[in-house]
Amino acid sequence: RIAKDLETLEGDQRDVADCLHSSGNAVRKIDRCQVSISSRLSQCQADVSRTMSNLRGIDERLARLELHTSERFSALNTNFESLTSKISKLESEVSGHVQRMEAGVRQQMCALESRMTGMMEDVRLAVASGRRWSDMDSDQSLIQMTRKIELANSVRDQRVGV
């Protein structure tokens, strides 16, 4: 029985030795993993630090850009309001000028229409007068021609009779 117990103990001792050997290998593997993880962690921390630094720079540039944009927007808004005011003033001036011009044009058109009406009446009277003169001239010319024909006939009659 002791031999059997010794054999069991030796088997248990081999199992423990195997287990220790396996545990040692596992611990070494864990140590390598820990070194690798530590290295990766350090690298990640450096990357995070660089990223944070970049983000701070970006935040500063964004703040400057926002300030510049705000200033430009304010200046543009002021210019826009000034231009709107000037346009409104010019619109009023132009509207008044157009109204004065329209009134002047209406007045000139009325005067022109009145002069044209007077001229048309003068032309109508001149034509009527010309017709009367033409009719009178025509009548006198007819009388004169009739007299000349009668005179020519009487001269001819006298020549033929002589």
TORVEX-7219 format. One record per residue: residue number from 0; residue in one letter; x, y, z of N, C-alpha, C in turn. Coordinates in steps of 0.02 Angstrom, whole numbers, plus 50000, padded with zeros to 5 digits. Example, Ala and Ser with C-alpha at 12.3 -4.5 7.8 and 13.67 -1.06 7.14 Angstrom:
2
[node 0,a,[50660,49716,50390],[50615,49775,50390],[50660,49835,50390]] [node 1,s,[50642,49888,50354],[50684,49947,50357],[50645,50002,50394]] 
This chain:
162
[node 0,r,[50041,49942,50000],[50000,50000,50000],[50043,50061,50000]] [node 1,i,[50097,50068,50032],[50142,50124,50036],[50170,50137,49966]] [node 2,a,[50185,50082,49931],[50211,50090,49864],[50159,50123,49820]] [node 3,k,[50099,50102,49832],[50046,50132,49792],[50037,50204,49811]] [node 4,d,[50041,50220,49875],[50034,50290,49897],[50092,50331,49871]] [node 5,l,[50152,50299,49870],[50210,50334,49843],[50201,50348,49769]] [node 6,e,[50176,50298,49736],[50164,50307,49665],[50114,50362,49653]] [node 7,t,[50060,50364,49694],[50009,50416,49688],[50040,50484,49703]] [node 8,l,[50083,50485,49755],[50114,50549,49773],[50162,50572,49717]] [node 9,e,[50199,50524,49689],[50244,50542,49635],[50204,50566,49574]] [node 10,g,[50147,50534,49561],[50103,50556,49506],[50076,50626,49520]] [node 11,d,[50057,50634,49585],[50031,50701,49604],[50087,50752,49598]] [node 12,q,[50149,50731,49617],[50206,50776,49613],[50220,50794,49540]] [node 13,r,[50215,50745,49495],[50225,50758,49423],[50170,50805,49398]] [node 14,d,[50109,50792,49422],[50054,50836,49401],[50066,50907,49425]] [node 15,v,[50090,50913,49489],[50105,50979,49516],[50161,51010,49477]] [node 16,a,[50214,50971,49459],[50271,50997,49421],[50247,51019,49352]] [node 17,d,[50205,50977,49321],[50177,50995,49256],[50135,51059,49261]] [node 18,c,[50097,51060,49315],[50054,51117,49326],[50097,51179,49338]] [node 19,l,[50150,51173,49377],[50195,51230,49390],[50229,51253,49325]] [node 20,h,[50250,51203,49287],[50282,51219,49223],[50233,51256,49178]] [node 21,s,[50171,51229,49174],[50119,51262,49133],[50103,51331,49161]] [node 22,s,[50100,51336,49228],[50086,51401,49259],[50142,51450,49244]] [node 23,g,[50204,51426,49246],[50262,51469,49231],[50258,51495,49159]] [node 24,n,[50241,51448,49114],[50233,51469,49043],[50176,51520,49037]] [node 25,a,[50122,51507,49073],[50064,51553,49070],[50084,51621,49099]] [node 26,v,[50122,51621,49154],[50143,51685,49185],[50189,51722,49138]] [node 27,r,[50235,51687,49104],[50280,51720,49056],[50240,51748,48998]] [node 28,k,[50191,51710,48976],[50149,51733,48921],[50109,51795,48943]] [node 29,i,[50084,51793,49005],[50047,51850,49031],[50094,51911,49037]] [node 30,d,[50156,51899,49058],[50205,51954,49064],[50219,51985,48996]] [node 31,r,[50226,51943,48945],[50238,51969,48876],[50177,52010,48854]] [node 32,c,[50117,51982,48869],[50056,52018,48849],[50052,52085,48887]] [node 33,q,[50071,52083,48950],[50067,52145,48990],[50115,52197,48962]] [node 34,v,[50176,52175,48943],[50225,52221,48913],[50197,52249,48848]] [node 35,s,[50167,52206,48808],[50138,52227,48744],[50080,52275,48756]] [node 36,i,[50038,52259,48804],[49981,52302,48820],[50006,52369,48847]] [node 37,s,[50057,52368,48890],[50085,52430,48918],[50112,52473,48861]] [node 38,s,[50147,52441,48814],[50174,52478,48757],[50118,52509,48716]] [node 39,r,[50067,52470,48703],[50010,52495,48664],[49974,52551,48702]] [node 40,l,[49968,52542,48767],[49935,52593,48808],[49974,52658,48806]] [node 41,s,[50040,52653,48811],[50082,52713,48807],[50074,52747,48739]] [node 42,q,[50073,52707,48687],[50064,52734,48620],[49996,52768,48613]] [node 43,c,[49944,52736,48640],[49877,52766,48637],[49874,52831,48677]] [node 44,q,[49908,52831,48736],[49909,52892,48776],[49944,52948,48739]] [node 45,a,[49998,52933,48703],[50034,52983,48663],[49988,53008,48607]] [node 46,d,[49953,52961,48574],[49907,52980,48520],[49851,53025,48547]] [node 47,v,[49824,53007,48606],[49770,53046,48637],[49797,53116,48653]] [node 48,s,[49858,53120,48679],[49889,53184,48697],[49897,53227,48634]] [node 49,r,[49922,53198,48579],[49929,53235,48516],[49861,53258,48490]] [node 50,t,[49812,53213,48494],[49744,53230,48471],[49715,53287,48512]] [node 51,m,[49725,53284,48578],[49700,53338,48621],[49734,53404,48604]] [node 52,s,[49799,53401,48591],[49836,53461,48572],[49809,53489,48506]] [node 53,n,[49798,53445,48458],[49770,53465,48393],[49700,53495,48402]] [node 54,l,[49660,53463,48446],[49592,53489,48458],[49594,53558,48490]] [node 55,r,[49642,53569,48537],[49648,53636,48567],[49665,53687,48513]] [node 56,g,[49711,53669,48468],[49729,53714,48413],[49669,53728,48368]] [node 57,i,[49631,53676,48353],[49571,53685,48311],[49521,53729,48347]] [node 58,d,[49512,53718,48413],[49465,53760,48452],[49487,53833,48450]] [node 59,e,[49552,53846,48456],[49577,53915,48454],[49564,53946,48385]] [node 60,r,[49579,53908,48332],[49566,53934,48264],[49492,53945,48253]] [node 61,l,[49450,53899,48277],[49377,53908,48270],[49354,53970,48308]] [node 62,a,[49382,53982,48367],[49363,54042,48406],[49383,54105,48368]] [node 63,r,[49444,54105,48340],[49466,54164,48300],[49422,54172,48239]] [node 64,l,[49407,54117,48206],[49365,54120,48146],[49295,54144,48163]] [node 65,e,[49268,54121,48219],[49201,54142,48241],[49201,54217,48256]] [node 66,l,[49254,54242,48289],[49260,54313,48303],[49265,54353,48239]] [node 67,h,[49307,54330,48193],[49316,54364,48129],[49250,54364,48089]] [node 68,t,[49217,54307,48089],[49153,54301,48053],[49101,54347,48083]] [node 69,s,[49100,54350,48149],[49052,54393,48184],[49065,54467,48167]] [node 70,e,[49129,54485,48167],[49147,54555,48150],[49128,54570,48078]] [node 71,r,[49143,54524,48033],[49126,54535,47961],[49051,54539,47951]] [node 72,f,[49014,54495,47986],[48941,54495,47980],[48913,54561,48005]] [node 73,s,[48941,54585,48061],[48918,54649,48089],[48932,54705,48039]] [node 74,a,[48992,54705,48010],[49010,54757,47961],[48964,54753,47899]] [node 75,l,[48952,54691,47876],[48909,54682,47818],[48837,54705,47833]] [node 76,n,[48815,54690,47893],[48748,54710,47914],[48742,54786,47916]] [node 77,t,[48794,54819,47942],[48795,54892,47944],[48794,54920,47873]] [node 78,n,[48836,54891,47829],[48837,54914,47759],[48770,54903,47726]] [node 79,f,[48739,54845,47739],[48674,54830,47710],[48622,54881,47732]] [node 80,e,[48622,54896,47797],[48574,54945,47822],[48586,55013,47792]] [node 81,s,[48649,55032,47784],[48667,55096,47753],[48643,55098,47680]] [node 82,l,[48656,55043,47644],[48635,55041,47574],[48559,55042,47568]] [node 83,t,[48526,55007,47613],[48452,55007,47612],[48426,55077,47624]] [node 84,s,[48457,55113,47670],[48436,55182,47684],[48448,55226,47622]] [node 85,k,[48507,55219,47591],[48522,55259,47531],[48474,55242,47474]] [node 86,i,[48460,55178,47466],[48414,55158,47412],[48345,55188,47425]] [node 87,s,[48323,55186,47487],[48258,55214,47504],[48257,55289,47490]] [node 88,k,[48310,55324,47508],[48315,55396,47496],[48314,55410,47421]] [node 89,l,[48355,55372,47383],[48357,55381,47310],[48289,55366,47279]] [node 90,e,[48256,55314,47304],[48190,55296,47278],[48142,55355,47287]] [node 91,s,[48144,55387,47346],[48100,55444,47359],[48117,55502,47312]] [node 92,e,[48183,55515,47304],[48204,55570,47260],[48183,55556,47188]] [node 93,v,[48194,55495,47165],[48177,55478,47096],[48101,55481,47086]] [node 94,s,[48064,55457,47136],[47991,55460,47131],[47967,55532,47125]] [node 95,g,[47995,55577,47166],[47977,55648,47162],[47996,55677,47096]] [node 96,h,[48056,55660,47072],[48080,55686,47007],[48035,55661,46950]] [node 97,v,[48016,55598,46953],[47972,55570,46901],[47904,55605,46902]] [node 98,q,[47878,55617,46962],[47813,55651,46967],[47818,55722,46938]] [node 99,r,[47873,55757,46954],[47881,55825,46926],[47888,55822,46850]] [node 100,m,[47925,55772,46825],[47934,55766,46753],[47867,55750,46719]] [node 101,e,[47828,55705,46750],[47763,55688,46722],[47718,55749,46719]] [node 102,a,[47719,55789,46772],[47678,55850,46772],[47701,55898,46717]] [node 103,g,[47767,55905,46710],[47795,55949,46658],[47777,55924,46589]] [node 104,v,[47782,55858,46580],[47765,55829,46514],[47691,55839,46499]] [node 105,r,[47649,55828,46550],[47576,55839,46540],[47563,55911,46520]] [node 106,q,[47596,55957,46554],[47586,56029,46539],[47611,56044,46469]] [node 107,q,[47668,56017,46450],[47694,56029,46382],[47649,55998,46330]] [node 108,m,[47622,55938,46345],[47576,55905,46298],[47513,55947,46288]] [node 109,c,[47488,55974,46344],[47428,56016,46338],[47443,56078,46295]] [node 110,a,[47501,56110,46308],[47520,56169,46268],[47529,56150,46195]] [node 111,l,[47562,56093,46184],[47573,56071,46115],[47507,56055,46081]] [node 112,e,[47462,56023,46117],[47396,56007,46089],[47359,56071,46072]] [node 113,s,[47363,56120,46116],[47329,56184,46104],[47359,56218,46042]] [node 114,r,[47426,56218,46037],[47458,56249,45978],[47439,56212,45915]] [node 115,m,[47438,56143,45920],[47420,56104,45860],[47348,56118,45839]] [node 116,t,[47305,56124,45889],[47235,56139,45873],[47230,56207,45839]] [node 117,g,[47267,56256,45866],[47268,56323,45835],[47296,56321,45765]] [node 118,m,[47350,56283,45756],[47381,56278,45689],[47333,56243,45641]] [node 119,m,[47299,56191,45665],[47252,56156,45621],[47196,56203,45600]] [node 120,e,[47173,56244,45647],[47121,56293,45631],[47147,56343,45581]] [node 121,d,[47210,56366,45591],[47241,56413,45543],[47245,56381,45474]] [node 122,v,[47266,56318,45471],[47271,56283,45406],[47203,56276,45375]] [node 123,r,[47153,56257,45415],[47084,56251,45389],[47060,56317,45361]] [node 124,l,[47072,56371,45397],[47052,56437,45373],[47090,56457,45311]] [node 125,a,[47156,56440,45310],[47196,56456,45251],[47172,56417,45190]] [node 126,v,[47155,56353,45201],[47130,56312,45145],[47063,56340,45121]] [node 127,a,[47020,56358,45168],[46955,56385,45149],[46964,56451,45111]] [node 128,s,[47009,56493,45137],[47023,56556,45103],[47053,56544,45035]] [node 129,g,[47098,56494,45031],[47129,56477,44967],[47077,56453,44918]] [node 130,r,[47029,56416,44941],[46975,56391,44897],[46934,56450,44871]] [node 131,r,[46919,56495,44919],[46880,56554,44896],[46918,56593,44844]] [node 132,w,[46984,56603,44858],[47024,56641,44809],[47030,56602,44745]] [node 133,s,[47038,56536,44753],[47044,56495,44693],[46979,56498,44653]] [node 134,d,[46923,56494,44689],[46859,56498,44655],[46851,56566,44622]] [node 135,m,[46870,56618,44658],[46865,56686,44630],[46912,56693,44572]] [node 136,d,[46973,56669,44579],[47023,56672,44526],[46998,56633,44466]] [node 137,s,[46970,56576,44480],[46944,56534,44427],[46887,56570,44390]] [node 138,d,[46843,56601,44429],[46788,56639,44398],[46815,56697,44357]] [node 139,q,[46863,56733,44383],[46891,56790,44346],[46928,56766,44285]] [node 140,s,[46965,56710,44292],[47001,56683,44234],[46951,56662,44181]] [node 141,l,[46895,56633,44201],[46843,56611,44154],[46813,56672,44119]] [node 142,i,[46801,56723,44158],[46773,56785,44129],[46823,56815,44080]] [node 143,q,[46888,56817,44100],[46939,56845,44056],[46946,56803,43994]] [node 144,m,[46944,56737,44000],[46950,56695,43941],[46890,56703,43896]] [node 145,t,[46833,56709,43927],[46773,56719,43887],[46778,56784,43849]] [node 146,r,[46802,56837,43881],[46810,56902,43848],[46861,56896,43792]] [node 147,k,[46917,56860,43805],[46968,56853,43754],[46941,56814,43695]] [node 148,i,[46902,56762,43709],[46873,56723,43654],[46825,56766,43614]] [node 149,e,[46784,56804,43650],[46737,56848,43616],[46775,56900,43574]] [node 150,l,[46829,56926,43604],[46869,56976,43568],[46902,56943,43507]] [node 151,a,[46928,56882,43516],[46960,56847,43460],[46908,56833,43406]] [node 152,n,[46847,56813,43427],[46794,56799,43379],[46774,56864,43342]] [node 153,s,[46771,56918,43379],[46751,56979,43346],[46806,57003,43299]] [node 154,v,[46870,56994,43318],[46925,57013,43274],[46923,56967,43213]] [node 155,r,[46911,56905,43221],[46908,56859,43165],[46848,56877,43119]] [node 156,d,[46793,56891,43153],[46734,56909,43113],[46750,56973,43074]] [node 157,q,[46785,57018,43103],[46800,57080,43068],[46849,57065,43012]] [node 158,r,[46893,57022,43018],[46940,57007,42965],[46905,56969,42910]] [node 159,v,[46865,56925,42929],[46830,56886,42878],[46782,56933,42840]] [node 160,g,[46752,56978,42875],[46705,57023,42843],[46741,57077,42805]] [node 161,v,[46796,57091,42816],[46830,57145,42780],[46854,57120,42716]] 
